[in-house]
């Protein structure tokens, strides 16, 4: 079954429901789906929080390295 993740409130309610029902796998799937939506919409900070909730540390590391690389290339860290 597919559930649309249209709003932040809807996602948070689904996550809470999964926690209450001990549906860890489904909770993680919802978190990761929302995180990818947010990342695609360039909402990286919020995406990181959902990757963390979904325990996708590989994605967190990837985003952190991408952001670090952007900072290096833009010269912000070279001042």
PyMOL commands that set and color helices and strands:
alter all, ss='L'
color gray80, all
select helices_A, chain A and resi 8-20+24-40+44-53+57-74+76-78
alter helices_A, ss='H'
color red, helices_A
deselect
rebuild
show_as cartoon
